[in-house]
Each structure stands twice: as structure tokens, then as C-alpha cells.
Amino acid sequence: MTPPRRLRIEGDLDRTALPTLSRVLAAMGNSDGIHVDLSPQVFIDVGCLRALMTAAGRLEGDHVLTLCSASPYLRRLLDLTGWHDTPHLRPRQPACPIHRTSVTP
């Protein structure tokens, strides 16, 4: 079993960042899990949140997409959209360990 892939997202995630975010998440494929560090992230729109949910939906077995440092705003948005129950998704408040890939929109 390989360790989860790691992605650190900095800045706002809006429609301008969506193509890059979608491309990076698709390249990660169905790995042994993905840790997405959102600690420096300020804003996320529904399109980018949907891209994260789609990536979680591609995972199989016991692999999960972990949203590290998920802000209260993000957790509230997950609740409002009903995506908090997305299979293979784990929103967490603590920060992720060491990062290997960064995306700056």
C-alpha cells in the first residue's frame, strides 16, 4: 500500500482555478487516498467543491479524500449542499502532514 497523495491548495478556488484543480485531481486518479491541505485557502466556490467531491467519488475501497484544515465555512458549505455524506470523503480540521504537490491558481 502506497501512502496517500498530497495536494496543498493556496488562495481562492473559484472558476478561474477550476480547470487546473480538475486536471490535477484527475491526474491523481484512483490512488491510495488523497490528502488536500486547505490551510492557506481562503474561499472555495461550488464548482471547485464539486471537483473535490468528484475526485472523492472516483476512489475505491477504503481509500479516502481527506480535506485537511477544512474551515468552518467549508464544512458549512458541505452541510448545505448535502456533500458532507459523500463516500470516500473525510473533512478534518487538523492540518495535513508534509506536502508533495502544490497548486496555486
N, C-alpha and C positions, 0 to 999 in steps of 0.2 A: 504494500500500500504506500503510495506516494503522499507527501504532505499536501495540504490544500494550497492552491494557487492564491497569490495575494495581489490585491489591487488597491492602491491609495488614490482617492479622488480629492482633488483640490479645487476650490472655487465653486461657482454656481453650476448646477446641472439644469440647463434649460434647452430649448430647441436647437441652439447653436452647438451644444455639446452632444446631442443625441446621436448623430452619425458616428462619432468617434467612440462613444460609450458602447453603442451597439456592436461595432466592429471588434472592439477589444473583448467584450464579453463573449461574442461568438467564437473568437479565436481561442478562448479558454476552453470551449467545448464542454464535454461531459467529463470533467476532471474528477479527482477525488475530493472535490469540495472547493469552494472559493471563499476567501475572506476579503471583504470590501471594507476598507478603512474610510470612514466618512468624517473623521475628527476635524479636518480643516474645512469641510464642506459647509457652505452657508445656506444654500437654497437648492431644492430639487423640485422640478415640475412633474406633473403626472406622466408625461411621455417618458422621461428618464426613469421614473419609478417603475413604469410598465416594462422597460427594458431590463431592469433588475429582476422583476418578477418572471419575465420570460426566461432569463438565464437560470433562475432557480427551478423553473419548470422543466428545463432540459436535463437536470441532474437526476440520476437514478439511484436506486438502492438507498443506502443510509447517508449518501453524500448530501451536504447542505451548502447553501449560500449564506454566509454569516455577515450581517451588516454590523460592523463594529463601530462603536461610538455613535449609534443611532440617536439623533437628537429627539427631544420631546416632540418637536414639530413633525419629524419624520414618522415617529411611532403613531402620532395622532392621524397623520395622513394615511398610514397603513390601516388604521382602525376605520376611518371614514370611507375608504374605498373597499373595505372588506378583504384586503390583501394580506392582513395580518395572519390569516389561516393558510396562506399559500404553501403547498407542500414543498419541502426542502428549503424553506426559508427560516432563518433564525436571526431576528433583530436583537442586538445586545447593546448595552450602554458602555461596557468597558472597551478600551482601545484594543486594537489588534497587536500581535507581536510584530516582529521585523517585516518590512515591506520589500517586495521584489519588483513590482511594476508600478509605475505612476502614470496617471493621465491628468493632464492639465488642459481643460477646454480652452 
